[in-house]
Amino acid sequence: MTEVDISQTLAASRSRLERALHSAGRPSSAAALLAVSKTKPASMMREAYHHGQRDFGENYLQEALDKQEALSDLDQLVWHFIGPLQSNKTRRIAERFDWVHSLDRLKTARRLSEHRPADMPPLNVCIQVNVSDESSKSGVPLSELDALVADIMVLPGLRLRGLMAIPYPTDDIAKQRQPFALLRQALESLAARYPQAALDTLSMGMSGDLEAAISEGATWVRLGTAIFGERPKPSVEIA
Ligand SMILES: *Cc1c(COP(=O)(O)O)cnc(C)c1O
């Protein structure tokens, strides 16, 4: 694996985000970087931490728990679970994470809520929406979103913050924007229906489509490769 200078990639990612926000006419505080550290060692995360990064996204529970252990001396780390959710893992996710971005079933939502310790604030969650239909198996279809939201809203251990998507990758920026626009419209209509809820989050945009996501209103951009470098090719890609 090639050496990655985290201070440099992090600074470059921050200015890339800054430029994208600026050209979208949005304030610098309107979106933040989620550093996606899956498959990368805790030592690289520690390096990012020393350069000011606090929010980290992980896809695999055991790997994340190992890194939490290795980084337990660091204050103010914020852990985001962004990978596929399995029912048998909800307890530890509810106990050990601050956010879950990939909620797409009522059953897992109920389990996360049940397992969230009473002495912790409600778990921040985003519902993952399938905005490019046939190409992705994860995420709730837009047609089923309203029903799922209504059921999740009443769960005491969860705080629904917004929506997340991983659209089918394309290099065409106009095509990149379409699914992000759909997600934004879906959030806007939910926010109008639930004015009391803090529906303020659009988790969308990765290393290859940050600019398109920011122009459609992303509030978290999830950057892996741009910060930590290429990952070894997985046998099964998470989509
Ligand atoms: C891996 C991953 C990312 C980061 O992807 P990059 O293209 O490396 O920036 C973002 N979101 C999710 C859900 C991921 O699994």
The ligand as a Tripos MOL2 file, in Angstrom:
@<TRIPOS>MOLECULE
LIG
   15    15     1     0     0
SMALL
NO_CHARGES

@<TRIPOS>ATOM
      1 C1        -16.8340    3.0080    1.8110 C.3       1 LIG1
      2 C2        -17.9660    3.9370    1.9760 C.ar      1 LIG1
      3 C3        -17.8070    5.3210    1.7660 C.ar      1 LIG1
      4 C4        -16.5190    5.9750    1.3160 C.3       1 LIG1
      5 O1        -16.3180    5.7580   -0.0460 O.3       1 LIG1
      6 P1        -15.1200    6.4760   -0.8340 P.3       1 LIG1
      7 O2        -15.5260    6.3290   -2.2440 O.co2     1 LIG1
      8 O3        -13.8910    5.7190   -0.4880 O.co2     1 LIG1
      9 O4        -15.0700    7.8830   -0.3910 O.co2     1 LIG1
     10 C5        -18.9050    6.1380    2.0060 C.ar      1 LIG1
     11 N1        -20.0880    5.6370    2.4120 N.ar      1 LIG1
     12 C6        -20.2660    4.3130    2.6080 C.ar      1 LIG1
     13 C7        -21.5950    3.8320    3.0680 C.3       1 LIG1
     14 C8        -19.2250    3.4310    2.3920 C.ar      1 LIG1
     15 O5        -19.4340    2.1220    2.5860 O.3       1 LIG1
@<TRIPOS>BOND
     1     1     2 1
     2     2     3 ar
     3     2    14 ar
     4     3     4 1
     5     3    10 ar
     6     4     5 1
     7     5     6 1
     8     6     7 2
     9     6     8 1
    10     6     9 1
    11    10    11 ar
    12    11    12 ar
    13    12    13 1
    14    12    14 ar
    15    14    15 1
@<TRIPOS>SUBSTRUCTURE
     1 LIG1         1 GROUP 0 **** ****
